[in-house]
Amino acid sequence: MDGKIEPPAGVVKLILQSEQEDTAQLRECLQDKGLRKNAIGKLFIAKAIQLNDDGLSDYFVRPALEPHCSAFYGAHLFRYWFVTTHRKNGKILYKIMLKGGGDGVRVLNTVSKGHRDLELIGHNAVEEYTSTWNFDGKQYQNTRCRKRRFTQDGGEISAC
């Protein structure tokens, strides 16, 4: 991921609030890595993106590769969060717009209701799933999914 940064503290706090079941494992990771509790942001990496073109940086956040903490990884996938930034009464606030886990993500150039469309990719040993998510004015909705089954002659594509 080019242009990676440590996410802002407010973004990390929001993610931790939304993932409370993983707090103990994250604290254990900090201890194992010799990091202080206030260094929890180092367990994540982010990329500043524009989801809604309001001039404020939004963020795609995922677990860091180094220092590596297995709390947000699976056998071959990673968890991720799309977070928007907004101002209210002079304060910067953050909102998780979509969270998930998979093998890849793309922020598309197409826009629905003022927010960029997203493409999420996941696979297992025999199939790859690619879903498109569009903003409906309140939240992201899965609007299309295609499945590619790996076969000896290449693959076949169908709807999920």
WONORFEN-V62336 format. One record per backbone hydrogen bond with DSSP energy under -0.5 kcal/mol. NH is the residue of the N-H (numbers start at 1). CO is the residue of the C=O. E is the energy in kcal/mol with one decimal. If there is no record, write none. Layout:
NH,CO,E + NH,CO,E
//
This chain:
4,1,-0.7 + 5,46,-2.7 + 11,8,-0.8 + 12,8,-2.0 + 13,9,-2.5 + 14,10,-1.9 + 15,11,-2.4 + 16,12,-2.7 + 17,13,-2.1 + 18,14,-1.6 + 19,15,-1.0 + 20,17,-0.6 + 22,19,-2.1 + 23,20,-1.4 + 26,22,-2.2 + 27,23,-2.5 + 28,24,-2.0 + 29,25,-2.0 + 30,26,-2.4 + 31,27,-2.2 + 32,28,-2.7 + 33,29,-2.3 + 34,30,-0.5 + 34,31,-1.1 + 35,30,-3.0 + 39,36,-2.1 + 40,37,-1.1 + 42,39,-2.1 + 43,40,-1.9 + 44,41,-1.6 + 45,62,-2.9 + 46,5,-2.9 + 47,60,-1.9 + 48,3,-0.5 + 49,58,-2.7 + 51,49,-0.6 + 58,49,-2.9 + 59,83,-3.1 + 60,47,-2.1 + 61,59,-0.6 + 61,81,-2.9 + 62,45,-2.5 + 63,79,-0.8 + 64,43,-2.5 + 69,64,-0.5 + 72,69,-0.9 + 73,70,-1.7 + 74,77,-2.6 + 78,102,-2.4 + 79,72,-2.2 + 80,100,-2.7 + 81,61,-2.2 + 82,98,-3.1 + 83,59,-3.0 + 83,81,-0.6 + 84,95,-2.7 + 86,93,-2.6 + 88,91,-2.3 + 91,88,-2.1 + 93,86,-3.4 + 93,91,-0.6 + 95,84,-2.0 + 97,82,-3.1 + 97,95,-0.7 + 98,82,-1.3 + 100,80,-2.2 + 102,78,-2.4 + 103,121,-2.7 + 104,121,-1.6 + 106,119,-2.3 + 108,106,-0.7 + 108,117,-2.7 + 112,115,-2.8 + 115,112,-1.9 + 116,51,-3.1 + 117,110,-2.7 + 118,133,-2.5 + 119,106,-2.7 + 120,131,-2.7 + 121,104,-2.8 + 122,129,-2.4 + 124,127,-2.6 + 128,148,-2.3 + 129,122,-3.8 + 130,146,-2.6 + 131,120,-2.6 + 132,144,-2.9 + 133,118,-3.2 + 134,141,-2.4 + 136,139,-2.5 + 140,97,-0.7 + 141,134,-2.9 + 143,132,-2.8 + 143,141,-0.6 + 144,132,-1.3 + 146,130,-2.4 + 147,158,-4.0 + 148,128,-2.9 + 149,147,-0.6 + 149,156,-2.7 + 150,126,-2.8 + 150,148,-0.5 + 151,154,-0.6 + 154,151,-1.7 + 155,153,-0.6 + 156,149,-1.9 + 158,147,-2.6 + 160,145,-1.3
//
